[in-house]
Amino acid sequence: MIPNAYRSLHCNAVRPEHIGQTVTLCGWVNSARDHGGVIFIDLRDREGLTQVVFRPEENADVAAQSHVLRDEDVVQIIGKVSARLTGTENSKLPTGEVEVVALELKVLNKSDVLPFHLDRELSNEDMRMKYRYLDLRRERMNKNIRTRHKITNAARNYLDGNDFVEVETPILSNPTPEGARDFLVPARLSPSKFFALPQAPQQYKQLLMVAGLERYFQIARCFRDEDLRADRQPEFTQIDIEASFIEQNDIVNLVEGLLASMFKAGQGVDIPLPFPRMTYQEAMDRYGSDKPDTRYGVEIVDMADVFAESGFKIFRSTLENGGVVRAINAKGFAGITTGQMIRLNELAIQAGMKVKQLAFIKIENGEYKSPLWKFFGEVEQKALVEKMNGEEGDIIFFYAGTWEDACNILGKVRLEIASMMNLTKDSTALNFLWVVDFPLLAFSPEDQSWVAVHHPFTRPKAEDVPLLEAGEYGKVRAEAYDVVLNGYELGGGSIRIHESDLQAKMFSVLGVTPEEQELKFSHILEAFKFGAPPHGGLALGLDRIAMLVCGEDSIREVIAFPKNNKACDLMTDSPTNVDFKSLRELYIQSTWKEKKIETAAATVPVLPVP
């Protein structure tokens, strides 16, 4: 580290080998203690703590000055390193064998009383967001932000070592069809026109491939105006990657090495390579999710062979009409409480279940407890128990309906059961996997049109192009791939379309007219006519990776200044109102009208004067 005029050592660097030396430390008063008139403080900087003692016999003036120190005062200490008295050492601290006897004290800044204690977890998140600069002083948050730096640096070094070039792409651009709302920015110099903040640098990175750069990456800021969850923010960061003359396996191998380097930097662990691969169809069939958590079982099982000739009419007729009957076995969960069962039913209904209660069979005290059991024949009962590996203490849940509904409902029930049973509590497993062979297109009943599952620049599998030409859009698979960890999608990508005619065909399938193509995408369609190379890429969610590396449940814990769950920054009071003059310069007038609050007086009828 470059020598510093304020300090000679960080607070956690003082060691027994420094005994007898004079050192200069700077930091915050973490705590102050008065032991019979002698003041002890724990001095803290970003690296850690060291104990400082103010002895009157060493410097009476400095000792007197120490009595007015309070928590979070910023001070500079010049003192002599001394061994702690025998029995007073602190084995929990790296600096616990020594202390600094203060010879000089300079108060660099006084602190008011803090709105909350830094040594306690705070449940009021809005308070944390309002005073985020104080929240970040806490050890956990300090560690999270610095761990994020380590994994970001590891990513840069890895990609640089693989001949990738970092390129910044514009923040002010055109709206793009990425599936979420754009944040729009009025263009003052072009009245009535707007820029959009990028949801992703998708078109720019493909144009960099046309430009012959061959290997590009960027730690890219992205913006999406969508509803928030624990792992979503209106602005976020992704590691954006694109390369030419590559196939899916090349990207997969590259990204596995990249993630291994990031987790090594952040957690010090070695990730086993290669990652397992699973098709989209298998993931949905077994887990009801395209980002499955494979740390536990409770897998979905197809029961068509068991119930094809069932005496239970609902199951048999569902299968005869092209539907499915699926089941999951929550092993050892027969003791489920009434409240837990109500919760599972509520979740299933929210996910689309048409009836009020999940069908189930409990195995308790050697009995099969269920209203369904009596409708099954003896052969059917035996086949059911054998296929589901039913044992004492298990509860088996069933769903009969469409394949999509069965995946969605049982997938969500599976996750909730895992939460109720604490199946991943204290787990340190890192179950990476690739999900491949996604559908290229999905039909939207809302819009009555086909939409891109990933984005419209994703390439169809070569063997499925005839299906695209024939209009069998639901059967076309994409050259797309997602990397998943413990139920979280870390990132996704695809091999791209690089031919102008195929890209135009894709746009037309998505309902983009030739006129709209010319207006919105002429730049990329034209670029593809000038020798665009085969190319593909992937984007990783840096916030989400940092969250998982740090063992947090929300990306807000690894972002220095996040928005809250209403997309607001309470610290800076943003978003905020803009004055009329500023709007007029942009040729904008808001149509929003504040709701008038009727006063009690306004609602009192006026009586006529007699």
C-alpha angles and dihedrals in degrees: 000000000000111000113264128214091214100050142017096198140016115249095253093049099073109112140167090268088067093059109132093019125115112236136182118221132182131192149091127312100250093184138342127212130188112213106184094319094318112112121218121187133184105225114207134195129162092283100052146276140308129181119243123193126198109210117189091212091059097046120348095192094051091046090052091048091053092065091075096052116117134186115293096015108145111233144169117219127195110189150136121266113238136176114255117247114270109272095023097081118122111219091187092069126066086221093045097114095060143042135194118241105214117235097165132022126193119182105214095182137352122229130220118225107288120242090234140011115267093208094062133068111249119218093193100087094182089059089051091050093048092053097030093146087062094042089055090058090069115104095239094051093043089053093048094053092046092047088053088054091052095052092044090051090048090053092051093048093047094050092044088052089055093054097259118150121217111229128176117222127200123285092198107063145124125299111269131203098246097137101257135077118277125232104237126213119198115234107224094193092050104047116217091013128108141202120215125220108238120263084196135340089250102138095036094054091049089050088052087059090052085050089061098246088131098191122044136166136170137181087229131196111220132187132205127172098215140125113284134240133173090278098040135081131173088241121034142158130246135181100236118202133180131167138176130230094023138122132212094272091055092055092044093052092045094051094045089057091045094053092044090055092048095050090045090054094044104037104013091237130134112231114216112240141245105038118227116258128221130179119240089244093054093046092053093043095050103031107015089234139087088219101047125189103223097181089101138027123233086128124180113253126201109233099185094115092050097048103032090108096025123157086220101091097203092059095042096046092047090057093044090054094053098265130121138242112212134174142189127203115218096199115216093004100108087113090069111151125238090248092052091049091051089051093052092049092049090050092049092050091049088052092055107276108156097204127064099241138038114242111243146167122211121201107209130155090351092304130116103224113197140107086234098058095080092057093060122087120232093257090047092050092051093047091049094052092045096048094046093041088233114194139167111298096022128125119202120202123201137198128187120191141072120348091244093051093045091052094046098044100040090040091058093042089052092054093047092049089052089052093047092048094043089232093163099034111139090357115156094183117130105203105185120180142160122236110204141173097047119180110267094216139022129196115241111211089193094057095027088226143096118267132191113258091211109007136307094263093065115118121236116231109269093238090053098052091094088057089053090050090048093053095246090133097160091063097051115109125206133229085239133131137183127199113218135192124190094330096319125109105230094184147323141211147156148208104268135229108255101175120089096218095050091047091051089049090052091050091050092052088054090054097255105146122221088252091053090046090054092047100044107023109024091113095059096037089052092045090056088060092064101068105291110189124226106270145162142172151168141232123219122202103239093190092053094046090050089049092054094043089052094045094240130144098217134044088224087077092063100041116086097218110013130172119248125244090283092054091251131133104219092185095062095023094239137194091044141172118278121214123248094250093057091049092047090055087057093046090240131137122185118232092198114116123194112238112249114237111219113225122223090244092056092057095052110102116238111237120216117253109252 
